[in-house]
Amino acid sequence: MTSLESSAKSKNYNPFWVNLKNSIKDNLSFPMQIVIFLGLMYPLSAWENISAHLNSEISSAVGKEVYNIANEFKYIIASTETIYNFAFLISFDLLFMGIMLGIAKFRFMFKKNSVNVYFSLGITRTKLFVSTYLAGALQLLLSIITPMAVVFFINLKYFKFSKELFLSILFLIIGYFAIALFGFTVSSIVASAVGTMAETFIFSSLFVLLPNIVFGCIQQLMSLFVLGNEYDLNHSSLRYVYDFPMPSLFEKYRYLIPGNFFINDIALYHILDKKDSSIGSVSYLKEVSNTKWVTPNFMLPIGWIIVSLIGFALGVYILNKRRTETAGFIGSSKTMNFISTFIICFSAFCLSTAVFTEFSTLLVSTLISAIAFIIIYFIMELILTRKIKFVVKGIRKLPVHLGVTFAICLIFSTGLFGYSTKTPNIADIKKVSVNVPIGNSAGLNTHSDSYNNEISLRGYGNVLESITSKEDLEVITGIHKQFIADGRLNLIKDKEITSDDDVIDCAFYIKYTLKNGKTLTRYYNKTKVSTLVKTLDIEKTQKYEEQIDAIFTKPISKKDSEQVVALKTIIQSDNSSIYMLSNHLDIKEPVTLDKNKRLEFLDCIAKDIKNQTVFERNLPNTQLIGVIMFMNNEISYKDEGYEKNFGFEENKVVEPQDIDLNSISFSPYNRDKFFVQVTQDMKNTVKFIEDNALLQNFDNSSKIVSAQIIDKKILLELYPWLSSNSYVFTGGKITNNYNDHPEENYSSFKNSYTTKDVSTITQLELNSYHHYFAVANTYFVRYNLDDGSKVFMLVPENKLPKHIKDGVAKIKLKDINSN
């Protein structure tokens, strides 16, 4: 201490610069960890990637022109897929290292002796904070620049200098620095306000994650209280499996979340090839390959640096208000204690409500969560004050915490200021997109939830887009208003559906694009049976009929979506074959039609589908004649599997004898087949078939030896995961060669009502369907054929003979499980 005072009297002594210099030399372990971590992610990754290309091309270019990697790439900063996979880890590591560096830099504030020393050095608190903060920020910046500079020089060795390389490296440096600096800033602020290292780490982590916590709680409250909200947590399958455009709050507002704001951009600037133009394209993940390189948007990371600078000013203010005696004492900052306690208790309240709602009503769940809130509050207070008497003295804060919590819940439960009841005026709507929640005959259903190819039950359809006519908009808004009128519904699990007022799962998505450019999106995951049936009206719209015409009779155009292009390719392409399958799904040679006859056939099918009512289409009542299958014979190979080819990949033509006969699924999941169920009410199609002597193609070449029947209730009890949104049945066939799922372990028909009576089987066949809207109780039949194959179909309840119905009713789930 004497030497410091003596030095202070020296003519050239400047405590600000001395502290800055000493701080830069101190705490090097955390910056070094960043250097090592990013070194593994970048220089090493870049070197391995470049070496792999060089070795591969050199070995394959024996006797040819010497391979020059610069002719193929503009730069290779790192493996794109590796960086993308580790994007979250990189962001988390930089945030965490920033927090730890802030704790290390300001650790002198956690002990009374060291605080006294530092505060008596002849340097103001402001200069002490500024010099210490600048030293930490400089260490972070240098630790990020160092590995990125190595990458830059590696690229200069193999590639020419380019603005794309320079800007990409600069963008990554600024982005990563913004992430680390924010964590450092938060811990610096917290360290200036509290008295212990443990508090600093816990509170800093809490505040860094605060945006995640806030959006998580808001999304949870919207899922619980706000009818129709597009951020419902229960729509994950709709988003991820069916690729509906429904971003979560985290995704929509990622620019407000530290760490997350940079994740989507991290992998965009790592490899730039020269395939498409002199500018090049970003070699990104396969689903977005050939993306054009654009100048990075520096505004977002710079914005976060500005936020950190604002936090820096706040830290100066807090340090100047700090009392020396707080050092070493936990719970010394009342403001931090209050805010942190509320964040933790409120988060627990939201999580608890979500958990208990699965087992009880929303009201009961809320009351249980309030109790959990109170318990956690007292635990937090006891930790922070360490004495019961201080907890009792501060109990007046509990009503404030609970009051704010219930006020927030009240705002959400009342519909969030009209959010849940809002529908736009038709005059203000430019267009609407809506999903068809029951699938449909126009081929919009794309995915199957089938289990071992026996029975498929699904409830999702793809989006019917760009609905614009006034009449269609009236239909769609009418359906939407019915969902609103039904209000918040509670699903009683395991309850048998007996009336139109029973509640079932659904997935109804609607997006309005307004004439003023704004959008309004709503999503519903529960509905009444009657309202679900009302969604069939979507198939009455002019847009739906246009979709049918487009798929069957209109050539591919630039306006077509990828979905429509795929269906047109399957149905209309010259490389697409037409098969006529019997009710037993027996496959014969494809039907041979000249071009004009084919067009006539497709036109007949389109007319019949349009002429059918929605009930004839989805709940057929006339006899099934057969099935028409369109199969595109062109496929392309990519990676280890194959994808549907749209003309952009190398093709392979598949001969008819190469068709996979092991299973036939009616869902066009693989997007290379499309099925039309032909019933007697399809007059134009039937007439064309008869006039062209094609009816014999529907004859069965196999015979039924037995039929096994189960009801839908038993199936859903056996496989509960099918009970969500399970109202569209699609049948299928498994041949005797299909042995991937042993019957004794997986078959839905392991215990079923079985009959071999010829007259009974004949009656069942006359009333069986391969496609049916099975919202009510129905019965599933497995027909066992004489060639060992099995065909799965549906029989409506009102068409099942009474003696079979009585026999099926005797089969109980407990009996099945006991075997």
N, C-alpha and C positions, 0 to 999 in steps of 0.2 A: 504493500500500500504506500510505503514511504517513497519507493522508486517512482511509482506512478505520479505522486504529487510533485516530486522533483522534476519529472519529465514534463509535467504540466506547465512548469515555470519556464521551460525551454522556449527560446524564441521561435523555433520552427515547428513546435508541437501543434498538431491539429487533431483533436480527439476523434473527429468524424472520420477522417481518412485512416487514422490508426485502427479504429474499430472496424472499418470496412475491410482494410487489408487483413487484419487478423481473422475476421469472419470468413473471408474467402478461403483462407488456408485451413479453416476448421471444418469439421463435419463432412469430410470428403467421401465417406463410405456410401452415403445415399446417392450422390451423383455418379459414383463409380458403378453402382448397381444398375443405374439407368444406362450407362455406357455399355456395360456388358449385355444387358437385356436387349437393347436395340441393336447392338452389334450382332447378336445371334439372329435377330429378326431381319436385319438388312444387309450389311456387308457379306456375311456368310451366305445368306439366301441368294444374294445377287451373284456371288462368285459361283455357287453351285449351279444356279440356273444357266449362267453363261457357259460354264464348263460342260454342262450336259448337252447344250446345243452344239457346241464345238466338237465334242467327242462323237456325238451322233452323226453329224454331217460329215466330219472328216472320215469316219469309218465307212460311210456309205458313198463317199465321193472318190474312191480309188480309181485312178486313171482319168478322172474328170477335172474340170476347172477347180482350182483351190477355193474352198468355201470361205466367204467373207460374211461374217455375222452382221456387219453393218449394213449389208444390202437388204437384210430381212427386218432388222429392228432399228428403231431410233434410240431406244434405251431399254435397259432392264434393271430396275431398282430393287426388285425382290420378286419372289414367287407370289403372284396375285392371290391364288387360292389359299396359300399358307397365311398370308397377311389377313385375308378376309376371315378365315377361321379363327385367327387369334386377335381380331379387332377389339373385342370386348376385353380380353386379357391385357392388351397393350394399354388401353384407356384406363382400366382399373389399376394397373401397376403404376402408371404415371401419376394418377390421383393419389394413390397410397404413398408413393415416394415423396410427393409434394407435401403431404400431411406430415410424414415422419421428419422431413427436413425442417419444416416449420417448428415442430416440437423441439428438435435438436438445437436449432438456432436460438430459440427463446427459452431454453431450459433454465437459464439463470433466474427467471422470474418465479420458479417453483420453490426456491429456498430463500429464507429471509436474509441470511448472511450475504449470499451472492447478489440479491436485489440491492442491498445497501451499498455494496461495492460498486456496482454498475451505475447506480443512481448518484454516486458521489465522485465520478470521474471527471467532472468539469465539462460534461456534455449534456445537453438538454435531452429530455425524454424523446422529443420529436426527432432530433438527429440520431439518437441511439436507435430508435425504431427504423428510421429511414436507412441508415447505414447497414444495419443487420438484415433488413428486408432486401436491399439491393444486392448484398453479397449472396443471399440465397437464390434470388432470381437469376443472377449472373451464373451461378453454379449450374442451375437447371438448364439455362440456355446453352451453355458450353457442353453439358453432358448430352444434349440432344444434337447439337451441331456436329460434334466429333464423329459419331458413327455415320451420320448422313453425309458428311464431307468425304469420308472414306468411300462411300457408295458413289458419290459424284466423281471422284478420281478414277475409280474402277471403270465407270462408264466412259470417261474420257479416253481410257486406254483402248477400248474396243469400238467406241462410237464417236462420231464427231460431236462437238458442242452444238447444242440446239436450245432454243428458248423453251421448248417443251420440257427438256430435261431440267433446265435451271428452275423453271417455275414449279414443276412438280416437286423437286427437292425442297424448294423454298416453302411451298404450301404445306408439306409434311412437317417441316421444322416448326413453322408458326403454329400449326394445329396442335402438335404434340406439346409445344411450349405453353400454349393456352391452357391445355388440360392440367399439366403439372403445376403451372403458376396458380391456377385456381385453388387446387388442394393446398398449396403452400400458403396462399393468402388467407384461406379460412382458418388454418391452424395458427397462423400468426395473430389473427384477430382474437381467437378463442384463448390463446396463451396469454394475451394481454388482459383478459377479463377474469380468468379463473386462477385458482391457487395451486393446482396439482397437475402433474403430467397425465395421470389417468383420466382426469376430467377433460383435459385438452384433447386427448386421443378420441375419447367417446363422443364428446360434443362435436368435434371437428368431423368425424365420420358421419355423425347424425346430420349435420348441416350440409355436408357435401352430397349426401343422399336425399336431402329434403325434397328436391323436385321429383325424384322417383317416388318418394313416399306420398307426396301431394297428389300426383297423377294416379298413383295406385289407389289411394283412398277415394278420389273423385270417381274413378272408373268403377270401384266397388259400390259406392253409394248410388251411382247411376244404374248399375245392374240391379240393385235391390229396390230402388224407389222410383226410377224414372221410366215410365212405360214407353217402349219404342226406341230407346236410345241406341244409337249406332255403335256405341262403344261397349255394349254388353259383353261381359266376360264369357258368356256362354256361346258366343258365335265363332269360337276359334276354328271349329271344323268347317264352318262356312267360308272362313277366310283362307285357311291354310290348305285344306283338302280340295276345295272347290274354287279357290283363287278369286273370290269375290273382292271387289275393291273396297274393303272396310278396314282402314288403318285403326290401330288402337290409339289411345291418347298418347302413349309413349312414342309412337311412330309419328303421329301428326304434329306433335309439339316437341320433337326431339331436339330442336335447336335451343330449347330452354333447359335441357338436362346436361349438366357437365359430364363430359366423357361420351355420352350418347350422341352429342351434336356432330361428332366427327366420324362416328363409326361407319356410316353409309358411304362416306367419301374416301375412307382410308385405302380401299382396294382399287380405286378408280385411276390411280396415277402411278402404277408400278411397272407396267410393261407397255410399250408403245411400238406397234409393228408398222410396216409399210405396205400392207396388203392392198388397201383401197385407194390411197391417194398420196400425194406428196406430204400432206398433213399427217396421215397415218390414222390408225384406229387403236382404241384401247383394247388390249387382249385381256378381257375380264373373264368372269365366270361364263360358262357355256351358254346360259340363258340370255345373256346380254352381250355376247361377243360382237365385234365389229362396231362398237359404239365409237362415234367420232370423238377425237380429243378436243376438249374445249379448255379455255383458260380457267384455272381454278378460281372459285369464289372465295376471296380472302376476307370478305366482310364478316363472315360468321366467326372464325377464330379470332380476328381482330376485335370483334365485339366482345368476346369473352375475356380478352386481355384488358379491355376497357373496364369490364365488370370487376376484374381483379384489382385494377388501379383505384376504382371507387372503394373497394374493400380495404385497400392499402390506406387510403385517407381515413376510413373508419377506424382502422387499427391504431393510427396515430392519435386520433381523438380518445379512444378507449384507454390507451396507455397513459395519456396525460391525466385521465380521471382516476387511474388505478391507485388504490391505497396500498402502501408498502406492506402493511400487516396482513394482507390477504395471502401472501406467499406461504405455501405449505398447508393451507387450510382448505378442505373440501367444502363445496357448497357456498363459497364466499360471494358468488355473483347471483343476486336474486333474479336478475333479468334472464340470465342463461338458465337458471334452475326452472323458472316459470315456463319459458318457451320449450325447453327440452322435455319437461314433464308432460306438457300438453301434447307434444308431437308423439311421444311414446304411447301415452294413454289413448289418444285418438286413433292411432294406427291399430292398437290392440282392439279397440272398440269395433272398427270397421272389419278387421279380420275375423273377430269373434262372431259378429253378426252374419257374415258370409258363411261361416262354418255351421252355425246352429240353424240357419235358415234351411239347410238341407234336411234337417230332422224335425223341425217344428215351424210354427207360423212366424211371420215377420215380427209381430208384436211380442211374442214370447222371446224370440231371439234378441230383440232390441233390449228387453229388460235384463236378460242374462248378460248381455254385453255391457250394460250399464254397471252391473255388479262387478264384472271383470275390470271395468274402468276404475272403479273405486278402489278395488284391491291393489291394482298396479300403482295407482296414485299414492297410496299409503306406503307401499314398498319404496317407490322413488323418493318420497319425502324423508323416509327414515334413512335411506342411504345418504342423502344430501345433507341432512341436519344432524344425524347420528344420535339424536335424543328424542324420546317420546314427547317430552314437554314442548319441544319446538314443533313437532308434528301437530300436536293438539292446538298449539297457538296459531299455526298457519292453516288450520282447517277451513278458514273462511275463503281460501282460494279454491277449494273443491267445488262449491256451487258455481263459481265463475267458469271453471273448466267444463263442468257438466252442462251448464247453460249454453256455452258456445257450441258444444257438441250437439245438443238437441236442437239448437237453432239452425245449425247447418243441415241436420237430418230433416228438419221441418221444411226447409227451402227445397230440398230435393224431393221429399215425399208429396209436396203439393204440385208437382209437375214441372218444377224448375222454370217458373215464370211463363207458363204456357207452352213450353217445349213439347210436352207429351200430347197436347191436344191440337197442335197446329197442323193445318193442311192448307196449302196455297190455293188461291183462286185459280180456276181453270184459265182465265184470261191472262194470268201472269206466268203460266207454264210454257216453257219452250219445248221441252221434251221430258219423257219419263223412262227410266229403266226399272224393270221389276223382275224378280226371279219367279219362276213357276214352281211353287213349292211341292207340287205333286208329280213333277216330271210331265211329259206329254208326248203325244203321238208325232209331233213334228221333229222329234229327235233331239230336243234340248237336254234331255237327261243324259248325263255323261259319266256318272260313276255308279258303281254297284257296291252294296255292302254285303254281298253274298258271302256265305261261309261255306267253304269247301264245295262251292258251285252247286249246292243243293237248292237253297231258297234265297232269293234276293229280296230284301225289303228296304226301300229307300224313300226319302222324302224330299230330296233336293233336286232342283232343276237349274240349269244355267239361266243367265239373265236374258230376258227379251228386251232389246234395247231400242232407243229412239222412237218411242211411241209419241205421236204428235197430233193425230186427229182429235177433234173435239169429242166425238162419240167415244173413242177409246179412252180418252182422259177421264171422261165421266165414269166409265166402268172401273178404271183403276182407282180413282179417288173414292169411289163408292166402296170398294173393298177396303181401302185404307181407313175410311171413316168407320167401318164396321169393327175393325180391330180396336180403334179408339173407343168406340161405344161399349165394347166388351169389358174395357178396363183391365186393371191388373188381375190376373188369374192365378189361382193356386192349383198346382197339379198334385192330385192325390195318387201317389205311386201304388201300383198293383191293383188299382181300381178298374173293374171291367167296364168297358164302354157300352152303355146301354141306351143313351139318348143323345140328341143333338146338342144338349147343353153340357155334356161332359167335356172336360178339359184334356187336351193332348199336346204333345210337343209339336212344334212346327219350325220352319225357318223361312220367314217372309221378309224379304228385303225390297225396299223401294227407294229410288233416288230421283228427286225432282231437280231438273236444271231449269232455273227461272230465266225470264227474258232479261233481267238485269244482271245476269252473269253469276248470281249466287246459286248455291246448291242446298238442298235439304234432303237428308238421308235418314231413313228410319228402318228399324229392324225389330221383329217380334219373334220370340221363341216359344210362345204358348198361345193356344187359341182354342175356341170351342169347335166341336165337330162341325156344327152348322156353318161357322165362318170359314173353316178349311174347305168345305164343299163349295162355298161361295167363290173361293179363289179359282175354281174351275172356269168362272166367267172370263178369266184372262184369255181362254181359248176361243172366246166369242169375238174377240177384237179383230178389227181390220188388219192390224199389224201381224197378228198370229196367222191369218189367212195368207198374207203376203209372204210370211216366212215359209209356209208350206209350198206356195208357188215357186218361191226362190229356190228352195232345196231340190224340188223335183223337176222344174221346168225352165228355170232361168240360168243362163251361162254365168260363170264366175266373173265378177266385176271387181273393180278397185274398191268399191264401197263395202264389199262384204267383209264381215268380221272373220277372224281365223276360224271360229267355230263353224260358220256357214260355209266357208271355203272347204273345210274338212268334210262336211256332210255332202256338199255338192260333188266333191271328188269321189267319195265312196259311191254315190248313187248314179252320177251322170258320166263319169269318166269312161273313155273307150276301154280302159284297162280294168274296168270294174265288171265283175260277173254277176248275173242274176240267178239265184238258186230258189227253187220252189220246194219248201220243206213240208213234209206231211205233219199231221198232228203229233206223230211220234218223233218228229225232227229227223227223219231219215233223209240223208243227203244223196241226191242223184247227180247226174251231170248238169252243168249249168245250162240254162235255157238259151237257145240260139235265136236272136231276133235281129233283123236288119235295123239300120239306123232309124228309119221312119217308124217302124213297129215299136222300137224301144221308146221313142218319144211319145208315141200314142199310149203305151202301157204306163209310163210315168205320169202322163196327164190324167189317165183314168184314176190312178191311185190318189193323186192330188185332189181331184174333184170329190172322190168319196170321203176322204178325210175331212175336207171342208164341209161336205154336206151332212156329215154325222153331227148329231148334237153332242154336247160335252159329256152327257151321260152314256150315249151309245159308244163314244170313243173310249171312255175310261171305266165304265161299268157295263160292258157289253151284255146284251140279253139274247141276241140271236146266235145261232150255232157257229162255232169256229170251223172254218174250212181248211185252213192251212196257214203257212207262214212264208212270206217272201223275204229272202235275205239278199242284201246287196253286199258284195265283198270286193274291196279294192285289191287288185292283185299286185300293185306296186308297193313295195316297202323299201326302206333304206336302212342301212346298218350304220350305227353310230355308237362309239364306245363299246360296251359289252352287250348291249341290248339293241333293240331296233325301235325306231320311231315311225310314226306315220309320215309319209313323204308328201310334201306339197310342191315338188318340182325343184327344190333347191339342193337336194343331195343326190348322190349316186344311187340309181334305182336298181332294184332286182325284181323281176317278174316272177310271181309264184304260180305254178301250174295248179289246176284244180285238184290233182291227186295229192298235192302237198298240203292241203288244208288240214289243220289240226282237228282230228275227229275225237280227241279225248274229252273235250267238253265244248258245249255250245252255251254261251251266256247271252241273254237278250240285251244286256246293257252294253252300249257301244263304248265300253271302257277303253279298249285298245284303239279305238277310233279307226278301225279298218273294216268294221261291219256295221250294217244298219238293218233293222228288222221291221217289217210291217205285218201285223196280225190281221189276217183276212177273215172277216165274218160275213154272214149272208146278207147283211144290209148294205154291203159295199157293191152296189148293183153294177156300176161301170167296170170295176175291176173284174168281177165275176163274169160279166158278159164278154170282156176281152179274152179272158182265159178260155171260156167255152168256145168262142168264135174261132180261136186259133188252136184249138185241139190241144190245150195244155193242161186240162183238168186232171189227167191221169198222173201228172207230176205230183199231185197232192195225195196220191194213194200211198197207204202205209205198206212198207215192205217188211215190217216186223209185226209181231203179235204180242198182245199183253197177256202175261201169265198170272199176274196178281196185281192188286192195288192196295197201297197202304195209305191210311188217312190219319192226319192229326189236325187239331184246330189251332188257330193262331194264338190263343191264350197259352197253350202248352209250349209252343215254340218260344214265345217271349219270356216265359218263365225259365225255360232251359237256357236261353241266351239273352240275358237282360240288356246287353248292349244294343240289341236290335230294336228295343222298345222306343228309342228316341227317333222321332220323325220317320216312323216305319209305316207308311201307308200305301206305297206303290209296290205291288208284287210283279216280279219278272221271273219267268220260269227258265228252264235250261235242261241240259242233257249231259249225263256222264256215261261214257262208254265203259265196257267191261275192261278196258285197258287202263282206266284211270284209277290208280291204287295209291295215290299220295296220302289219302286220308282214310285209314282203316275204318270200316263201318262200325266195328265193335267199340271204337273210341269216340268217333265224331258224328255219326249220323244222327240227324234230327228225327229219323224214323226208326230209331233203335227199338222203341216200344210204341206201337201204333195199332190201330184197328186194321186188320188185314182181311181182304176178301179175294176169293178166286172164282166167285160166282159170275158166269158169263153175262147174264142179263143185268146184274148190278153194275158190272164193269162197263157194259155198253151204255147204260144210263148215265154213269159218271162221265164217260167220254163225251157224250153229247152236250154236257154242261161244264166242260173244263176249258180253261183259258190260260194262255201264256203271259198275258199282261192284264192287270186289273187294279183298280183303285180300291185297295183293301182297308179302308179306314174303319169299317165295322168288323164284327167278328166274321171270319171266313175260315175255309178249310183248305188245307194243302194236301195234294195227292202225289204219291210217288208211284208211277206205273213201272213195273218191272217187266222188261221185254224178253222175248225168247232168245235174243242174241246176247243177253247179259247186261244190256244197257239199262239206264234208268232215266225216266223223264219226269220232270217236276212241273206240276200245274196247280191251278187254283179252281175250286168249286165254290160259288156263292152259297151262303147259308140257306137261302130260300130254294135252292135247287138240289140240296143234298137229301137223299132218301132218309126218312125218319129212322128206320132201323139202324142205319149207319151212324146217324147223329147220336142216337141213344148209346150205341156201342162205343163211340169216341168219347162220350161224356163219362163213361165208367173209368177211363184212363186218368189217373191222378199223377201229379208231379212226384209225389212221394213214392209212388210205385216205380216210376222211371228211375229215380235216384237210388232206389234200393237194389237195382239190378246192376 
